[in-house]
Amino acid sequence: MLKNKFLIVTIIATSIFALAGCADNEKKSDPAAYNKCLETEAAKVLDETGSNLDYANEVAAKACADLQ
């Protein structure tokens, strides 16, 4: 009886780890989308604030960080 319980627990644990390994949880980066986002966001900041390019690029990098 104890052997059967151990076998069932082992099968369940192995299945959970196998299924978790198959999940595609990783975000795939898209360099083209990231670069486009940087250009767009930097242009917005420059238009809205008239700030310098370095500051606009910093703000754009923060706004587009989720695409990287």
Backbone bond lengths (Angstrom), bond angles and torsions (degrees), N, CA, C in turn:
res aa  C-N    CA-C-N  psi(-1)  N-CA   C-N-CA  omega(-1)  CA-C   N-CA-C  phi
1 M - - - 1.449 - - 1.523 111.08 -
2 L 1.323 116.40 -45.42 1.455 120.94 179.28 1.528 110.71 -64.56
3 K 1.312 116.03 -34.46 1.456 120.91 179.30 1.531 110.08 -65.41
4 N 1.320 117.23 -39.71 1.458 121.50 179.51 1.523 111.54 -66.53
5 K 1.306 117.50 -41.20 1.465 120.82 178.31 1.528 110.43 -63.43
6 F 1.332 115.78 -42.62 1.451 119.91 178.89 1.529 110.39 -62.45
7 L 1.317 116.86 -41.35 1.458 121.91 179.53 1.524 110.74 -64.13
8 I 1.303 117.48 -42.73 1.466 121.38 179.65 1.524 110.61 -65.46
9 V 1.320 117.19 -44.76 1.466 120.87 178.90 1.532 110.33 -62.84
10 T 1.316 116.67 -40.59 1.464 120.59 179.02 1.522 111.08 -64.32
11 I 1.296 118.17 -42.59 1.468 122.06 178.86 1.528 110.37 -64.41
12 I 1.300 116.83 -44.28 1.476 120.39 179.45 1.526 110.51 -63.02
13 A 1.322 117.53 -46.85 1.462 120.90 -179.41 1.529 110.79 -62.45
14 T 1.314 117.42 -42.85 1.464 121.37 178.68 1.520 110.74 -63.24
15 S 1.312 116.86 -40.31 1.464 120.78 179.09 1.517 111.61 -64.43
16 I 1.312 116.46 -41.70 1.466 120.49 179.64 1.521 110.41 -62.68
17 F 1.329 116.62 -46.01 1.469 119.32 -179.76 1.529 111.24 -66.64
18 A 1.310 117.36 -36.96 1.463 120.28 179.45 1.519 111.00 -67.03
19 L 1.318 116.86 -42.74 1.462 120.04 179.66 1.524 111.48 -69.17
20 A 1.308 117.15 -36.67 1.465 120.07 178.69 1.519 110.80 -66.81
21 G 1.308 116.76 -33.52 1.457 120.42 178.38 1.513 112.49 -70.96
22 C 1.311 117.86 -24.10 1.453 121.62 -179.11 1.521 112.74 -84.15
23 A 1.291 117.18 -16.46 1.463 120.43 -178.63 1.520 109.87 -69.01
24 D 1.314 115.52 137.61 1.457 120.72 -179.70 1.522 108.44 -95.78
25 N 1.339 115.34 80.58 1.459 120.82 -177.19 1.518 112.80 -90.26
26 E 1.323 116.53 -9.71 1.449 118.97 -176.70 1.519 110.40 -80.74
27 K 1.327 114.68 136.20 1.452 119.46 174.99 1.514 108.05 -81.05
28 K 1.300 115.81 134.07 1.450 119.82 177.44 1.517 108.08 -95.91
29 S 1.310 115.58 127.66 1.453 119.03 -177.76 1.524 110.14 -79.51
30 D 1.301 115.02 146.86 1.464 122.22 178.26 1.523 106.81 -122.60
31 P 1.331 117.50 98.38 1.465 120.16 -176.19 1.530 113.59 -58.38
32 A 1.322 117.07 -36.43 1.463 119.73 -179.72 1.526 111.07 -65.21
33 A 1.332 116.79 -43.31 1.465 120.60 179.29 1.529 110.45 -66.69
34 Y 1.320 116.33 -38.81 1.468 120.63 179.07 1.531 110.42 -63.80
35 N 1.322 116.74 -47.03 1.472 120.33 179.67 1.524 111.62 -63.09
36 K 1.322 116.93 -40.25 1.466 120.79 177.97 1.528 110.08 -63.60
37 C 1.320 116.07 -42.03 1.463 120.75 178.21 1.527 110.19 -61.81
38 L 1.325 116.78 -44.68 1.464 120.18 178.63 1.526 111.54 -58.50
39 E 1.325 116.27 -45.91 1.464 120.36 179.97 1.524 111.22 -61.60
40 T 1.326 115.44 -46.98 1.465 120.75 -177.47 1.525 111.52 -64.10
41 E 1.322 116.65 -48.82 1.465 120.60 -177.51 1.525 111.45 -66.39
42 A 1.318 117.50 -40.25 1.464 120.17 178.83 1.527 110.16 -64.29
43 A 1.325 116.37 -40.24 1.465 119.98 178.59 1.529 110.96 -64.14
44 K 1.334 116.37 -39.91 1.473 120.21 178.34 1.524 110.67 -61.03
45 V 1.337 116.27 -46.44 1.464 120.35 -178.03 1.520 110.03 -64.07
46 L 1.326 116.93 -41.96 1.465 119.85 179.48 1.528 111.02 -64.17
47 D 1.320 116.79 -40.69 1.469 120.35 179.07 1.521 112.07 -67.37
48 E 1.338 116.26 -42.78 1.457 120.54 -174.43 1.529 113.18 -76.63
49 T 1.325 116.29 -36.32 1.465 118.38 -172.41 1.520 113.54 -112.58
50 G 1.318 117.63 -19.72 1.451 120.11 -176.38 1.516 112.01 67.20
51 S 1.330 116.28 23.43 1.464 120.67 -178.13 1.527 110.41 -77.80
52 N 1.335 114.64 -179.58 1.463 118.24 179.57 1.521 111.31 -80.85
53 L 1.319 115.96 165.53 1.458 121.71 -175.24 1.521 112.58 -65.58
54 D 1.317 117.41 -37.11 1.468 120.15 179.78 1.527 111.23 -61.10
55 Y 1.322 116.23 -46.55 1.465 120.29 178.86 1.525 110.56 -63.80
56 A 1.318 117.45 -42.21 1.462 121.19 179.68 1.519 110.90 -62.77
57 N 1.317 117.53 -38.89 1.465 120.78 178.23 1.527 111.69 -67.38
58 E 1.326 117.49 -36.51 1.462 120.84 177.17 1.528 111.18 -64.32
59 V 1.330 115.97 -45.62 1.466 120.45 179.45 1.526 110.03 -64.20
60 A 1.324 116.99 -40.94 1.467 121.33 179.66 1.526 110.72 -64.51
61 A 1.316 117.92 -40.74 1.457 121.20 178.88 1.526 111.77 -62.08
62 K 1.328 116.27 -38.76 1.469 119.80 177.14 1.529 110.87 -68.15
63 A 1.327 116.88 -40.19 1.467 120.73 -178.31 1.525 111.74 -69.11
64 C 1.321 117.47 -29.67 1.468 121.14 -175.46 1.520 112.55 -102.54
65 A 1.303 118.64 9.44 1.462 122.19 -175.48 1.517 112.85 -59.28
66 D 1.323 117.94 -31.34 1.461 120.13 -178.20 1.529 112.93 -70.85
67 L 1.317 118.30 -15.53 1.458 121.48 178.43 1.523 112.65 -86.64
68 Q 1.291 116.66 -10.85 1.457 120.09 -175.75 1.493 112.89 -88.33
